[in-house]
Amino acid sequence: MSEEERNDVKTDFTSKRFISTYGLVALGCVFLLVEPIFEIAWMKVISGVLFSIGMIVSSVFIWLNASSKWKAVLGIISSM
């Protein structure tokens, strides 16, 4: 990878959109996977909330950035 490509990846991963969508979904999955180790019941609730918020924000971004609303609906359905 060239230096320019590395900087592009860094800016993509640190953008607010990436963190608020994929970051929350990934963090929710991590909490769900770690919960059996620590046996803390509220971790399931937190993972569900983070996953839900991430999917809702992702759906909003898909809806707002789509060229046509039909494509947006297909994108939202496929992401779920």
Buried (B, 14 or more C-beta within 10 A) or exposed (E): EEEEEEEEEEEEEEEEEEBBBBBBBBBBBEBBEEBEEEEEEEBEEBBEEBBEBBBEBBBEBBEEEBEEEEEBBEBBEEEE
